[in-house]
Amino acid sequence: MKLYIVRHGDALPRERDPDCPLSARGRADAERLAGFLRAGGIRAARVVHSGKTRARQTADALARAVTPGKESEARTGLDPNDPTDALVSAAGRGGDDMVVVGHLPFVGRLVARLVVGREDAAVVVFRPGAMVCLERGLPSPQRSSRLGGASGEARAGFAQAGESGGWTIAWMLGPELWAG
């Protein structure tokens, strides 16, 4: 199973528009990311988002690319300060590949919890429009070697994520890679 975790694209400030829709740059970045994924043959069963305008707009662009013929879906529990428990539990049950479009700090905490077992770990930096691909279930020796010189605390957090069913960062993309 793969989880594609995305921070929504660049949005207008609340002072300019209380709904905080994507800016022109955010819309262009979301469309370029969608094109990049389409060209790479990336497919997912679902694209879910928080329901906030900027996340929905980003998710809609991605859904057209990775779930042709399906619309993105609003899902509760993806707001900035929501707990990660429900999504971690759903991911733990396995299933089809999914794209999750959300907000800081939620997306950062979700990746940290899935990869090292702790939400407070600094695992990735999400700029607007960035995407992380997580893969589940790499064999134990590969996962252990990726920890290298990690502290005992990091190793313990990693073990909590589950050696046989843990998640690994397969790749990460930021808008600077496809910006025109």
HUQUILIN-V81900 format. One record per pair of residues at least 6 apart in sequence whose ideal C-beta (glycine too) atoms are under 7 Angstrom apart, sorted by the first residue. I is the first residue (numbers start at 0). GAP is how many residues later the second one is. If there is no record, write none. Layout:
i=<I I>
gap=<GAP GAP>
This chain:
i=<0 0 0 0 1 1 1 1 2 2 2 2 3 3 3 3 4 4 4 4 4 4 4 5 5 5 5 5 5 6 6 6 6 6 6 6 6 7 7 7 7 7 7 8 8 8 8 8 8 8 8 8 9 9 9 9 9 9 9 10 10 10 10 10 10 11 11 11 13 18 19 19 20 20 20 21 21 21 21 25 25 25 26 28 28 28 29 29 29 29 29 30 31 31 31 32 32 32 32 33 33 33 33 34 35 36 36 36 37 41 42 43 43 43 43 43 44 44 44 45 45 45 46 46 46 46 46 46 46 46 47 47 47 47 47 48 48 48 48 48 48 48 48 49 49 49 49 50 54 54 54 55 55 57 58 58 59 61 61 62 62 62 65 76 76 77 77 77 78 78 79 79 79 79 81 83 83 83 83 86 86 87 87 90 103 106 107 107 108 110 110 110 110 111 111 111 111 112 113 113 113 114 114 114 114 114 115 115 115 115 115 116 116 116 116 117 120 123 123 126 128 129 129 129 130 130 131 131 132 132 133 133 133 133 134 134 134 135 135 136 136 137 139 139 142 142 142 145 146 146 146 160>
gap=<93 94 96 135 95 131 132 133 88 95 97 131 40 95 127 129 95 102 105 106 126 127 129 52 56 93 94 95 125 95 96 97 100 119 121 122 123 46 47 50 93 95 120 13 17 18 20 21 45 49 119 120 12 13 15 16 19 118 119 9 10 11 12 15 43 8 9 11 6 34 33 34 32 33 36 8 32 35 36 28 102 103 30 100 146 150 27 28 31 32 99 30 146 147 148 29 96 98 145 27 28 30 31 30 142 25 28 29 27 24 23 22 23 53 54 55 51 52 53 21 27 52 12 15 16 19 20 25 52 54 24 25 27 50 52 6 7 10 23 25 26 29 52 28 29 52 53 23 46 47 48 16 18 43 13 42 12 37 39 7 8 9 33 9 10 22 24 28 24 27 23 24 25 26 24 25 26 29 35 13 23 25 26 23 22 19 16 18 10 12 13 21 23 6 7 9 11 6 20 47 53 8 46 52 53 54 7 38 41 42 45 40 41 43 44 39 36 8 48 47 46 42 43 44 41 42 37 40 37 38 33 34 35 36 32 33 35 29 31 27 28 30 23 24 20 23 25 22 7 8 11 6>
